[in-house]
Every structure is written in C-alpha cells, then in structure tokens.
Amino acid sequence: MLKLIFKNLWNRRGKYAWLFIELVTITIISWFILDDAIISTADANLPLGYDADRMALISVRSYPEGANNYNQAESDSAKKADNFKSLLAKVRSYPEVENLTYGYGWDHMNSGSLNISSYPGLVKPDSTPAHAIQLQFIANTNFFEAYGFTEIEGYPSLSELSKSTGGHKKIIITKDFADICFPGENAMGKEFVQVFGSDTVRNEIIGVVGNARYQSFNRTNVMAFYGREQENSDEYEIAVRLRQGVDPDDFCRDFSQWAMENLKTGNYYFQTAQPFSQIISGEEYDRGISSKRQGQWLLAAFFLINLILGVVGSFYLQTQRRVEEMGIHRSYGALKRQIRAMLIGEASVLTILAFIVGDLIFLQIALRNGLSEGYSNNGMFALIDNWTSSFWPHFAVVSAIIFVLILLCVITGVYFPARNVSNINPIDALRDE
C-alpha cells in the first residue's frame, strides 16, 4: 500500500504541487499565529503552587481623618493594633474560614506590585546575577500554611518559616531556586553574598518551600520570601483559606453581607471580598494579558476556520475528481476500505512532507529571532526549567500541535469524498470514463 501511495503521489506530482505549496505556507503561517496563543495559554495553566482554588482576599481599610465615620479616640497606635486584632478574630471565627494570613495592600500572592531582586548566580562561574521575585510577609501570620504551600522534607516546617522575622537577611526560597543554585545539596544555611561598594549584604537561606508562581502569567518558580515585624497600617489584605468544599464565590457573597454589619472595628471597616480566581483574572486584565490572549485566540480561530475551509475544500475537490480512477481500481477488485486507505494515505504523506519543509523553514526564522516568551517579564528570569523556556522542547511541542491540527483538517477533507468515491459502482465509473 505504501509503495502504491508514493507511486500515485509521483504520478500526480503536477496536480499535487500546488497543494504541497499551500500546506508549506500554512505550516509557516500557523507558527506565527499559534505560537503566542499556545504559550500564553500554557503559562496561564501552569500550577500556581499554592491553594488558589480555596482562597479569597478580604480588603480592610481605615477611615481617613476628617471622614464622617472617623473616630479620633480610636486612632492611636495601641488602639489601632487592638482593633485590627479584634477584626482578625472575627474573620477567623467565621465558620467557612480554615486559616488566614494578612499583609499590607501589596503583600499577597498575585499582587499587582512586583518586587524583583538580583541574587549572585551561583549557577555559572561568572556569578551572573539571578533575578528572583521577592515577597515580604508579616511574621507570625501563618503565611505559608494559609496559602497552602508545599512543605519540603529536610527543611523547617511551614509554621516555623512563617515565624521568621529576619528581614531580607534571612530568606526562604522555592525548591527550583534551591535546586538550580545548589544542585544536590541542602540549601539550609547557605548564603547569597552581594557587594555594593563598601557594603556587603548576606542573604542567608533559612528554609525552602515548594515551587510557587507569584503571578499566573509569569512562568518562573524562582521566588524568595522574607518575614518582618508587623507595623500599624491603614490598609490590610487578609488572605483566607476556605474549608474543603466551600465555593469561593458563594463565600464572598455571604461574607460580604455579614461583614458590612459585623466587621467594623474602631476606624477599620470592611471594603471587599473577592475569590482569588477573580484577583488572578483581574490582574491579567489590568496588564492587558487576557485581552491579548483573547485576541490571539480570535485570530487563531479565524485562521483555523479559513484553514479548515481552504484545506478541506482543496482536498475534497482533488479527491472527488478521481471517481473514474477509483472505479478502475474497484473493477480490478480493490476493496472499499483499500480505496479509502489509499486516498487518506496519499493526503497524509503529502501533509507530512509539506509540514517537514514548512517547519524547517520556520526553524531558520526561530533560530534567528527566537520563539514566543509569553509575558515580557519571562525573558529576564534565566533560572526557569520549563518546556516553554527551552528552545527545542518548545519548538517540538508547538510543532506537534500545529502538525496535528493541519493533519486533522486534511484527513477531514479527504475522508468524506473518499467514502463517496469508494462506494462508486465500477460500471458507472467506467461508463463515465
């Protein structure tokens, strides 16, 4: 059968030439259109590393001086600390809350505020700095437990790490960061040493936690955390972890109704409650990432519709014109399934050959200009072990997706007319001939 397929392709090379060129062109265009959309979607679906599906964010604010509800007697530091402690106790006692942590307006996962620090890159002999996303947390607030980070064997527990008060001199890093900088070693007690003129800064590693991504659109797991003592603030974000089976949307709706009446303490008042999924999608929207991704997929969908119509139509007409030829095959005893297999085989082989040529042409473009990096910040993190960040795995995965899409379109365009052609009565076909 394979020999016959190649023989038919060769004998019909003039008629198949334009289809071959069309498939090569489609392969190249598919890369330009689909690469960004595939990588952006892949980044958004990487594991976050914390329990975002069971998280909600509660915003608490303080009335400013001069506001109608402002109480001067509740404004001194001691009162503010007591009032916020009382407010936290109310939230903690809410039936659907399992755990909570809190920070200032920017101190939570997937915050719009991104703090990137440079650490000496122990990966390379030239000590090229490694960029890591750095997040501070307030000590003794169950930070790691509330978010649901993964505890790593051989290092302090999450509860111990949540008590850290050493500031940026005592850091906790993610497992990927530890494995890349200290491969095969326990990172506990090791240091990143940075020299700024006459000043030397030592960042001692006091613990390692499971990999986590700070933002949904940024694929890096390279993070560093440090704890600090609490200071009074006029705004807090309380990240609550919900009990198993509690729907975050239902919780936020019910909690908001309850909090409007029950959560005012001193000058502090409840502002909003949002599921973490909403925080994530909102941050993507604010940065234009979700609209860009939607635009990419709309363009891809438009292209795919035209691809399906064009390729299916081309192969449909090409196959339909071979009624007489298939009638001759049938008159010599060819079975219906053999006719269908031959026609689909010819189209598949042609597609494979055209795809290889188109893919190799785009490879030259990719080697010169690179492949899609997704979100722009991904390019600054050298320490990322992910298929989307490695050229050859990236090229192979997207190539496979594009190949499958094109092949499915071609087979669809061939199968239905091939079924009709294979059912032709040999006598009718020869009479027409």
URPEZI-V358101 format. One record per residue. N is the residue number from 1. PHI is phi in degrees with one decimal (NA if undefined). PSI is psi in whole degrees, -180 to 180 (* if undefined). NEAR is the number of other ideal C-beta (glycine too) atoms within 8 Angstrom. Layout:
BEGIN
N_PHI_PSI_NEAR ; N_PHI_PSI_NEAR
END
This chain:
BEGIN
1_NA_-44_8 ; 2_-63.4_-39_6 ; 3_-63.1_-42_6 ; 4_-65.9_-38_8 ; 5_-61.3_-48_12 ; 6_-66.2_-36_9 ; 7_-65.0_-44_8 ; 8_-63.9_-41_10 ; 9_-61.4_-41_12 ; 10_-67.7_-44_7 ; 11_-66.8_-28_6 ; 12_-106.2_23_8 ; 13_-59.2_-33_8 ; 14_-65.3_-41_5 ; 15_-76.7_-28_8 ; 16_-88.2_-11_11 ; 17_-59.0_-46_8 ; 18_-69.8_-31_7 ; 19_-66.9_-39_13 ; 20_-61.5_-48_11 ; 21_-63.0_-40_9 ; 22_-61.1_-43_12 ; 23_-69.0_-37_16 ; 24_-61.7_-47_12 ; 25_-62.2_-43_9 ; 26_-62.4_-40_13 ; 27_-60.1_-45_17 ; 28_-67.2_-46_11 ; 29_-63.8_-38_9 ; 30_-58.1_-39_13 ; 31_-61.8_-48_14 ; 32_-63.1_-36_7 ; 33_-85.8_-42_12 ; 34_-89.5_-24_14 ; 35_-58.5_-50_11 ; 36_-60.4_-46_10 ; 37_-64.6_-42_13 ; 38_-65.2_-45_12 ; 39_-69.3_-41_15 ; 40_-61.2_-43_16 ; 41_-68.7_-40_10 ; 42_-62.5_-41_10 ; 43_-62.5_-43_15 ; 44_-67.0_-22_10 ; 45_-103.4_6_5 ; 46_-67.6_149_9 ; 47_-60.0_136_5 ; 48_-75.3_-30_9 ; 49_93.5_-5_11 ; 50_-136.2_170_10 ; 51_-86.7_62_8 ; 52_-63.5_-28_11 ; 53_-66.6_-20_7 ; 54_-115.1_26_12 ; 55_-117.4_149_16 ; 56_-139.7_155_14 ; 57_-118.6_122_13 ; 58_-106.6_125_14 ; 59_-98.7_129_13 ; 60_-122.3_134_15 ; 61_-128.8_167_9 ; 62_-117.3_138_10 ; 63_-61.9_134_9 ; 64_-75.3_156_7 ; 65_-59.3_131_6 ; 66_101.1_-14_4 ; 67_-71.1_157_7 ; 68_-57.6_-39_3 ; 69_-93.1_4_7 ; 70_-70.3_135_11 ; 71_-119.3_109_9 ; 72_-60.6_-34_6 ; 73_-66.9_-20_5 ; 74_-101.1_14_10 ; 75_-98.0_-10_10 ; 76_-74.6_163_6 ; 77_-58.2_-45_6 ; 78_-63.1_-44_6 ; 79_-63.5_-43_11 ; 80_-60.8_-43_15 ; 81_-63.5_-44_9 ; 82_-65.9_-40_9 ; 83_-65.6_-42_13 ; 84_-68.6_-37_13 ; 85_-61.8_-40_8 ; 86_-66.2_-41_10 ; 87_-62.3_-43_12 ; 88_-60.9_-40_11 ; 89_-61.8_-38_8 ; 90_-65.2_-44_11 ; 91_-65.0_-43_13 ; 92_-62.7_-32_8 ; 93_-83.8_-6_7 ; 94_-63.3_131_9 ; 95_-53.7_-33_4 ; 96_-92.0_-1_10 ; 97_-90.5_125_13 ; 98_-93.6_-40_9 ; 99_-157.2_163_9 ; 100_-153.9_158_13 ; 101_-141.6_167_15 ; 102_-149.2_159_10 ; 103_-154.1_-174_15 ; 104_-79.0_-176_9 ; 105_-56.7_-22_8 ; 106_-115.6_-2_8 ; 107_-94.2_64_11 ; 108_-150.1_158_9 ; 109_-62.1_142_12 ; 110_66.0_25_11 ; 111_-69.2_155_10 ; 112_-72.0_-18_6 ; 113_-86.2_121_5 ; 114_-115.9_117_9 ; 115_-107.0_113_8 ; 116_-110.0_124_9 ; 117_-113.4_155_10 ; 118_-107.4_125_8 ; 119_-115.5_144_13 ; 120_-54.8_126_9 ; 121_-79.6_98_12 ; 122_-75.0_2_9 ; 123_-74.2_-35_9 ; 124_-117.2_150_7 ; 125_-60.6_-29_3 ; 126_-82.5_6_4 ; 127_54.7_42_8 ; 128_-61.8_128_8 ; 129_-60.8_144_8 ; 130_-104.3_127_16 ; 131_-83.2_133_12 ; 132_-134.5_143_15 ; 133_-76.1_127_13 ; 134_-113.3_133_12 ; 135_-132.5_127_11 ; 136_-90.1_153_12 ; 137_-138.6_158_14 ; 138_-82.7_127_15 ; 139_-63.6_152_12 ; 140_62.4_35_8 ; 141_-121.8_19_12 ; 142_58.2_36_11 ; 143_-55.7_-56_13 ; 144_-71.9_-35_11 ; 145_-70.5_-42_12 ; 146_-64.8_-40_13 ; 147_-74.7_-21_14 ; 148_83.1_36_9 ; 149_-64.0_160_12 ; 150_-89.5_132_7 ; 151_-81.3_138_9 ; 152_-106.3_128_9 ; 153_-62.7_139_4 ; 154_93.6_0_5 ; 155_-127.1_164_10 ; 156_-55.0_154_6 ; 157_-68.9_165_6 ; 158_-60.7_-40_10 ; 159_-64.8_-37_9 ; 160_-67.1_-43_9 ; 161_-66.3_-33_14 ; 162_-66.7_-15_16 ; 163_-92.0_-2_9 ; 164_-61.8_134_13 ; 165_-127.6_21_10 ; 166_-82.0_0_9 ; 167_66.7_-161_8 ; 168_-70.6_-7_10 ; 169_-78.8_-17_10 ; 170_-123.6_102_13 ; 171_-113.1_155_13 ; 172_-117.1_130_13 ; 173_-120.7_163_14 ; 174_-80.2_161_15 ; 175_-61.1_-42_11 ; 176_-58.9_-43_11 ; 177_-61.4_-45_15 ; 178_-65.0_-44_12 ; 179_-66.1_-35_8 ; 180_-76.6_-41_11 ; 181_-80.7_-31_14 ; 182_-132.3_64_10 ; 183_-59.2_129_6 ; 184_75.4_4_3 ; 185_-119.1_160_6 ; 186_-83.4_123_6 ; 187_-79.6_-7_11 ; 188_-58.8_127_10 ; 189_85.4_-10_7 ; 190_-74.2_163_10 ; 191_-131.0_148_8 ; 192_-100.3_123_11 ; 193_-109.9_123_9 ; 194_-122.0_135_11 ; 195_-112.6_123_7 ; 196_-119.6_93_7 ; 197_63.1_-116_4 ; 198_-91.6_-3_3 ; 199_-99.5_138_6 ; 200_-117.3_124_7 ; 201_-109.8_127_10 ; 202_-112.8_123_9 ; 203_-105.9_101_14 ; 204_-85.0_133_11 ; 205_-83.9_118_15 ; 206_-108.1_2_12 ; 207_178.4_163_12 ; 208_-133.0_136_12 ; 209_-122.2_168_17 ; 210_-60.9_158_10 ; 211_-58.8_142_10 ; 212_-147.4_146_14 ; 213_-107.2_125_13 ; 214_-64.7_-42_11 ; 215_-128.7_149_9 ; 216_-66.3_-25_11 ; 217_-98.4_-3_11 ; 218_-109.4_117_13 ; 219_-79.7_-9_13 ; 220_-69.7_142_12 ; 221_-100.7_6_13 ; 222_-82.6_100_15 ; 223_-133.5_152_14 ; 224_-132.2_138_16 ; 225_-122.3_149_14 ; 226_-146.0_147_15 ; 227_-97.7_154_15 ; 228_-145.5_160_10 ; 229_-69.3_151_6 ; 230_-75.0_143_8 ; 231_-125.0_151_4 ; 232_-62.9_140_7 ; 233_-141.2_157_7 ; 234_-89.6_-5_5 ; 235_-145.4_136_10 ; 236_-134.3_152_11 ; 237_-117.5_121_15 ; 238_-103.3_114_13 ; 239_-92.5_116_17 ; 240_-108.0_139_14 ; 241_-100.9_125_13 ; 242_-88.4_157_12 ; 243_-66.9_154_8 ; 244_-55.2_132_5 ; 245_90.8_-6_3 ; 246_-83.2_128_10 ; 247_-80.1_124_5 ; 248_-59.6_-37_14 ; 249_-65.7_-45_7 ; 250_-63.5_-41_8 ; 251_-60.0_-48_14 ; 252_-63.7_-37_12 ; 253_-66.2_-49_8 ; 254_-68.9_-41_9 ; 255_-63.7_-40_13 ; 256_-60.7_-42_11 ; 257_-63.3_-42_8 ; 258_-69.0_-43_10 ; 259_-68.6_-32_11 ; 260_-57.6_-30_8 ; 261_-102.5_-29_7 ; 262_-109.8_-9_7 ; 263_-105.0_6_14 ; 264_-80.2_123_7 ; 265_-138.5_115_9 ; 266_63.4_-129_10 ; 267_-90.5_-4_12 ; 268_-81.6_141_13 ; 269_-143.0_156_11 ; 270_-76.9_136_12 ; 271_-108.6_-62_6 ; 272_-146.7_162_7 ; 273_-136.2_126_12 ; 274_-133.2_141_11 ; 275_-63.2_149_11 ; 276_-63.5_-30_15 ; 277_-60.7_-34_9 ; 278_-73.0_-36_8 ; 279_-61.5_-44_11 ; 280_-64.8_-50_12 ; 281_-66.2_-34_9 ; 282_-65.5_-40_9 ; 283_-67.7_-38_13 ; 284_-63.1_-41_13 ; 285_-66.0_-45_10 ; 286_-61.0_-34_7 ; 287_-89.0_1_7 ; 288_78.1_10_7 ; 289_-75.8_-44_11 ; 290_-65.5_-41_9 ; 291_-67.5_-36_8 ; 292_-65.5_-43_9 ; 293_-63.9_-42_13 ; 294_-62.2_-41_8 ; 295_-63.1_-40_8 ; 296_-62.4_-43_12 ; 297_-74.3_-31_10 ; 298_-64.9_-43_8 ; 299_-63.4_-42_10 ; 300_-63.8_-40_11 ; 301_-65.2_-43_8 ; 302_-60.3_-44_8 ; 303_-64.6_-42_12 ; 304_-66.2_-38_9 ; 305_-61.7_-46_8 ; 306_-66.6_-36_8 ; 307_-62.4_-47_13 ; 308_-62.1_-48_10 ; 309_-63.3_-44_8 ; 310_-68.5_-52_10 ; 311_-68.3_-46_15 ; 312_-60.1_-45_12 ; 313_-62.7_-44_9 ; 314_-62.1_-48_11 ; 315_-72.5_-29_14 ; 316_-63.6_-50_12 ; 317_-64.0_-42_8 ; 318_-61.8_-40_11 ; 319_-73.9_-39_14 ; 320_-65.0_-28_10 ; 321_-75.7_-4_6 ; 322_-102.8_25_10 ; 323_-59.3_-49_11 ; 324_-62.8_-43_10 ; 325_-60.3_-44_7 ; 326_-69.9_-30_15 ; 327_-63.2_-39_16 ; 328_-64.1_-43_12 ; 329_-59.8_-41_11 ; 330_-66.0_-37_13 ; 331_-67.2_-23_9 ; 332_-92.3_9_6 ; 333_100.2_9_5 ; 334_-67.7_137_8 ; 335_-80.2_158_6 ; 336_-57.8_-45_7 ; 337_-66.3_-30_7 ; 338_-69.9_-38_10 ; 339_-63.0_-47_15 ; 340_-62.8_-44_12 ; 341_-62.3_-39_9 ; 342_-66.4_-46_13 ; 343_-65.5_-44_15 ; 344_-66.7_-38_12 ; 345_-62.3_-43_11 ; 346_-60.6_-47_11 ; 347_-64.3_-39_14 ; 348_-67.9_-44_11 ; 349_-63.4_-43_11 ; 350_-60.6_-42_14 ; 351_-63.6_-44_12 ; 352_-60.9_-47_9 ; 353_-63.8_-44_9 ; 354_-66.1_-40_15 ; 355_-63.9_-43_14 ; 356_-58.2_-45_8 ; 357_-64.3_-48_10 ; 358_-62.7_-40_14 ; 359_-66.4_-40_13 ; 360_-67.2_-35_8 ; 361_-65.6_-45_11 ; 362_-67.7_-31_11 ; 363_-56.6_-40_9 ; 364_-64.2_-38_8 ; 365_-66.8_-43_9 ; 366_-65.5_-40_12 ; 367_-63.6_-29_5 ; 368_-85.4_-43_6 ; 369_-107.3_-10_4 ; 370_84.7_173_6 ; 371_-105.8_172_10 ; 372_-60.8_134_8 ; 373_-99.8_-1_10 ; 374_72.5_-132_12 ; 375_-61.3_140_11 ; 376_-58.3_-33_5 ; 377_-67.8_-20_8 ; 378_-58.2_-30_14 ; 379_-68.8_-19_6 ; 380_-90.8_-8_7 ; 381_-97.7_104_12 ; 382_-72.8_-27_9 ; 383_-96.5_75_15 ; 384_-131.1_122_11 ; 385_-107.1_88_7 ; 386_-150.9_145_8 ; 387_-61.8_-31_7 ; 388_-70.6_-22_10 ; 389_-95.5_-11_10 ; 390_-103.1_127_9 ; 391_-55.2_-55_8 ; 392_-70.7_-44_6 ; 393_-60.4_-40_8 ; 394_-59.7_-50_13 ; 395_-61.8_-41_11 ; 396_-67.1_-44_8 ; 397_-66.4_-49_10 ; 398_-66.3_-37_14 ; 399_-58.7_-45_9 ; 400_-62.3_-41_8 ; 401_-64.5_-46_10 ; 402_-63.6_-42_14 ; 403_-60.8_-46_10 ; 404_-62.8_-43_8 ; 405_-61.1_-47_12 ; 406_-65.8_-44_16 ; 407_-63.0_-40_12 ; 408_-62.3_-41_8 ; 409_-63.0_-43_12 ; 410_-65.8_-47_16 ; 411_-62.6_-39_11 ; 412_-61.4_-42_10 ; 413_-68.2_-24_16 ; 414_-96.5_-36_14 ; 415_-60.5_-49_10 ; 416_-68.1_-46_9 ; 417_-67.7_-31_12 ; 418_-64.3_-36_13 ; 419_-66.8_-40_9 ; 420_-66.9_-44_9 ; 421_-64.1_-40_14 ; 422_-68.8_-20_13 ; 423_-90.1_2_6 ; 424_-66.3_141_12 ; 425_-74.3_123_6 ; 426_-53.3_-38_10 ; 427_-65.6_-42_6 ; 428_-65.0_-41_9 ; 429_-64.6_-43_16 ; 430_-70.3_-33_11 ; 431_-64.6_-41_6 ; 432_-65.8_-36_8 ; 433_-64.5_*_7
END
